[in-house]
Amino acid sequence: MRATVMYGAGDVRVERVPDARLVEPTDAVVAVTRACICGSDLWPYQSMDRSETGRRMGHEFIGTVEDVGAEVRTVKKGDHVVAPFAWSDGTCEFCRQGLQTSCIHGGFWGGEIDGGQGEAVRVPLADGTLVPLPVGPDHALLPSLLTLSDVMGTGHHAARAAKVGPGKIVAVVGDGAVGLCGVVASRRLGAERIILLGRHADRIALAREFGATEIVSARGEAGIERVLELTGGLGAHSVLECVGHGASTETALRIARPGGAVGRVGVPQEPAIPAATPTFFRNVTIAGGPAPARAYIEELLPDVLEGRIQPGRVFDRVTDLDGVPDGYRAMNAREAIKVMVAF
Ligand SMILES: [Zn+2]
């Protein structure tokens, strides 16, 4: 089969790799129908050290079950399924708490094993991991369903961690696909105002359609001052940090009001959390981490199927597998918000 392999910064190739196949009786093999490129795939695209063996890429996919192991019970051959960005058994202490990204037996796609940006994937622990979809591979809702693999669940996780709810003033730091899904999630959870911190015109326009009420395009101290101005000097109740840089994290922490909460879902690119002293004296809650997307699929699925949310609008470019390397280039150059791969 063919799949995407990254060999170093800027070096993404589509190559022949061993076919995905059943190894354990709890596995399934899924033929991918839709996948996508993630903002977090751009971190290695910008900085990965050269590797002789390469690293398989992609952690977001929808596909058709081609084969299941003898112990698989909840999915069968022919089912159309969505996979979250981590696999999990669904039965351990952390899965039962709804924190499947900490599954004791779980793991993450790509690296030395199959990734989503390929023709097929061996799915470990298929019963705990895969969720059957009530729609087939040509359905118009596939882009929005695909966001349940990661970005919509991640935006929702940021909103939950930041305690978004009715009457709250929310600030979303970052206008990438996750930030935009954070706007969708905040509106869905009843936020009264949603301030987006971002500076790309196309993304801002979509954020407004998703429910952002105010936009702050200034960065650093000027951006912080502007959010404080917009909130009567108090700051936001709930802040969603959807980037992961030190500067964006500092902004997020400093615009949270006393007693407020910051939900961090941008993968931290620096070892320390900034603004320790001011957040301490303001009793700001700092929460978040990798979203248990598996837990949120069932919660968000009805809203997608019934058209109440349309997070799939973050995809502004579609390619086939051969176009994946150029998709990385386009996202890295900010020519595309998020690239979908159709097989
Ligand atoms: Zn588990």
Residues whose N, C-alpha, C, O or C-beta is under 5 A from the ligand:
A	BS01	ZN	S88 D89 G90 T91 C92 C95 C103 I104 H105
